[in-house]
Amino acid sequence: MHAVPPSSPRALLITGTVGAGKTSVADALGGLLAEAGIAHGVIDLDRLSQAWPAPADDPFNALLMLQNLRAVAANFLAAEAQWLILAGVAEDADDRRRLSEAVGVPLAVCRLHVELAVVHARLRHRHRDEPEDLRWHLARSGELAAILDRAAVEDFAVDATRGSVAEVAEKVLRATGWGGS
């Protein structure tokens, strides 16, 4: 499978619960695009909101993330990126709309589905030396999965329970319908 340049820039949000592999898959998808010679940018939305302290009325720094996303997306597009690959969460249709407006190009959404037992194993490994963070992430994973189930903002979903990150990225690329064969 290889990717082909689009006729105009587009964006893809890879979403899912915590521990689903959003950032890893976005990075691997960026690698596939680089191999295909397609100009792109990979944007981790969590990094765009990573500031302390967060306002009491915006505990996840969503407003800061959107401001940063507007600037970063504009910079990538000015550098002639054809694909913007975002890793992050859209909890509802309003989140999806705000992200789409911030990137300024058509936005597709791919949800990574991962069995909760596998998510919990990943989180236990990732936060093995951070007991408070582990407790929060374990609780949030089920809560967020339920929120995403109800919201159903994705255009398509990919099962990311099994397989390597590279295999999941290939599945995502195929599912977009944006690649060649």
Backbone torsions as a table, in degrees:
resi	resn	phi	psi	omega
1	MET	NA	136.6	174.4
2	HIS	-135.1	159.1	179.7
3	ALA	-94.9	151.7	176.1
4	VAL	-121.0	144.3	-179.5
5	PRO	-63.0	137.3	176.6
6	PRO	-75.5	164.0	177.8
7	SER	-73.6	-23.2	174.2
8	SER	-147.9	157.6	-176.6
9	PRO	-58.0	150.1	178.3
10	ARG	-146.5	164.1	-179.3
11	ALA	-129.1	150.7	177.2
12	LEU	-131.9	123.6	172.5
13	LEU	-96.5	124.6	172.1
14	ILE	-99.6	114.5	-175.3
15	THR	-120.6	168.6	179.4
16	GLY	160.1	176.6	-179.5
17	THR	-72.3	171.4	176.6
18	VAL	-60.8	137.9	179.8
19	GLY	83.3	4.0	-179.2
20	ALA	-76.3	-20.6	179.7
21	GLY	102.9	21.6	-176.5
22	LYS	-55.4	-51.9	-176.8
23	THR	-67.6	-42.9	179.8
24	SER	-62.3	-43.0	180.0
25	VAL	-68.7	-39.5	177.5
26	ALA	-60.8	-43.5	178.1
27	ASP	-62.3	-43.3	179.8
28	ALA	-66.4	-38.0	176.6
29	LEU	-64.0	-39.4	174.5
30	GLY	-58.6	-39.1	176.7
31	GLY	-63.2	-41.1	177.5
32	LEU	-62.7	-41.5	179.3
33	LEU	-66.5	-39.1	177.8
34	ALA	-62.7	-43.6	177.8
35	GLU	-59.4	-33.9	-179.8
36	ALA	-83.7	-3.3	179.3
37	GLY	75.0	26.9	-178.5
38	ILE	-101.5	123.3	178.6
39	ALA	-64.1	132.0	-176.4
40	HIS	-156.5	171.3	172.1
41	GLY	-138.1	139.9	176.5
42	VAL	-109.2	127.8	-174.1
43	ILE	-127.5	119.3	176.0
44	ASP	-91.5	109.3	-175.7
45	LEU	-64.1	-30.8	176.9
46	ASP	-61.4	-37.9	180.0
47	ARG	-67.8	-32.1	179.9
48	LEU	-72.7	-14.1	-179.9
49	SER	-111.6	4.5	-174.5
50	GLN	-79.3	91.3	177.6
51	ALA	-147.7	151.9	-179.9
52	TRP	-133.9	139.5	-1.7
53	PRO	-85.3	156.9	174.9
54	ALA	-85.7	146.7	177.3
55	PRO	-61.6	147.6	-179.2
56	ALA	-58.1	-34.1	-178.2
57	ASP	-91.0	5.8	179.6
58	ASP	-147.6	67.4	-171.2
59	PRO	-62.9	-21.6	178.2
60	PHE	-100.3	9.1	179.2
61	ASN	55.4	40.4	-177.6
62	ALA	-62.5	-39.5	-179.3
63	LEU	-66.3	-41.4	176.8
64	LEU	-63.5	-43.2	179.3
65	MET	-58.8	-45.0	-179.3
66	LEU	-64.8	-40.5	176.7
67	GLN	-61.1	-46.1	179.1
68	ASN	-65.7	-38.8	179.9
69	LEU	-62.4	-42.4	177.9
70	ARG	-55.4	-47.1	-177.7
71	ALA	-67.9	-46.8	-177.4
72	VAL	-66.1	-45.0	178.9
73	ALA	-60.5	-44.2	179.2
74	ALA	-61.0	-39.6	179.0
75	ASN	-66.3	-44.1	177.9
76	PHE	-62.3	-43.4	-179.8
77	LEU	-66.1	-38.3	176.7
78	ALA	-64.2	-27.3	177.1
79	ALA	-87.7	12.9	174.9
80	GLU	72.1	28.1	173.0
81	ALA	-63.3	136.6	177.4
82	GLN	-97.1	-28.2	177.6
83	TRP	-124.5	135.6	168.6
84	LEU	-112.2	119.6	-180.0
85	ILE	-106.3	116.4	-178.6
86	LEU	-108.2	138.5	172.8
87	ALA	-114.7	118.8	-179.5
88	GLY	174.8	-165.6	-173.9
89	VAL	-122.9	133.4	168.1
90	ALA	-118.4	107.2	-174.9
91	GLU	-79.9	-16.5	-179.0
92	ASP	-159.6	177.8	-177.4
93	ALA	-62.1	-34.1	177.8
94	ASP	-65.0	-41.6	176.2
95	ASP	-59.8	-44.5	-179.8
96	ARG	-60.9	-44.9	-180.0
97	ARG	-61.6	-44.7	-179.6
98	ARG	-62.8	-40.9	177.9
99	LEU	-64.8	-42.7	179.2
100	SER	-61.3	-45.1	178.2
101	GLU	-62.9	-38.3	-178.0
102	ALA	-67.4	-38.3	-179.3
103	VAL	-80.8	-26.3	174.4
104	GLY	75.8	11.9	175.8
105	VAL	-136.1	164.2	179.5
106	PRO	-55.1	135.8	-176.7
107	LEU	-117.7	123.2	170.2
108	ALA	-102.0	154.5	-178.8
109	VAL	-126.6	126.7	175.5
110	CYS	-114.0	125.3	175.6
111	ARG	-98.9	130.3	172.6
112	LEU	-88.5	119.2	175.1
113	HIS	-96.6	129.9	177.8
114	VAL	-138.5	134.8	177.1
115	GLU	-56.8	137.5	-174.9
116	LEU	-60.1	-34.9	178.0
117	ALA	-62.0	-37.6	178.4
118	VAL	-70.4	-42.4	176.1
119	VAL	-56.9	-46.3	-178.2
120	HIS	-62.7	-39.4	177.7
121	ALA	-63.3	-43.0	178.4
122	ARG	-61.6	-43.8	-178.8
123	LEU	-65.8	-39.0	178.1
124	ARG	-62.2	-36.9	177.4
125	HIS	-71.0	-47.5	-175.6
126	ARG	-64.2	-36.2	-175.8
127	HIS	-112.9	31.4	-175.0
128	ARG	-60.2	-27.6	179.9
129	ASP	-106.9	15.1	-177.0
130	GLU	-132.6	76.1	-173.2
131	PRO	-58.2	-37.6	179.4
132	GLU	-69.1	-44.5	177.1
133	ASP	-61.8	-40.7	179.2
134	LEU	-60.4	-47.6	179.4
135	ARG	-57.3	-46.1	-178.4
136	TRP	-62.6	-47.9	-177.2
137	HIS	-65.6	-38.9	177.6
138	LEU	-62.4	-43.9	178.9
139	ALA	-67.3	-42.8	-177.1
140	ARG	-67.1	-32.7	-175.5
141	SER	-59.8	-47.5	178.5
142	GLY	-69.2	-41.2	178.6
143	GLU	-60.7	-47.7	-178.2
144	LEU	-68.3	-38.3	177.5
145	ALA	-58.9	-41.4	178.9
146	ALA	-66.7	-40.6	177.4
147	ILE	-60.5	-46.2	-179.4
148	LEU	-66.5	-35.7	175.9
149	ASP	-59.6	-47.5	-178.3
150	ARG	-67.2	-40.9	-174.5
151	ALA	-72.9	-38.5	178.8
152	ALA	45.7	54.2	-179.2
153	VAL	-86.4	-5.9	-175.2
154	GLU	-77.6	151.2	173.0
155	ASP	-84.4	-30.6	178.4
156	PHE	-157.2	163.9	-179.2
157	ALA	-129.7	153.6	177.2
158	VAL	-130.6	134.2	176.1
159	ASP	-78.4	117.9	-178.4
160	ALA	-113.8	20.7	-178.7
161	THR	-68.2	-42.6	-177.9
162	ARG	-123.0	159.3	178.8
163	GLY	101.2	159.4	179.2
164	SER	-73.5	165.3	176.2
165	VAL	-58.5	-41.6	179.3
166	ALA	-62.2	-39.8	178.5
167	GLU	-66.1	-40.0	178.0
168	VAL	-65.9	-41.6	178.2
169	ALA	-60.3	-40.7	176.7
170	GLU	-62.1	-41.6	177.7
171	LYS	-61.5	-42.2	-179.9
172	VAL	-63.0	-46.7	179.7
173	LEU	-57.9	-46.2	178.4
174	ARG	-61.6	-41.9	-176.7
175	ALA	-67.1	-26.1	179.3
176	THR	-66.7	-29.0	-173.5
177	GLY	75.6	8.7	-176.6
178	TRP	-94.0	-7.4	-175.7
179	GLY	-98.6	169.4	173.3
180	GLY	-95.4	-172.6	178.8
181	SER	-109.7	NA	NA
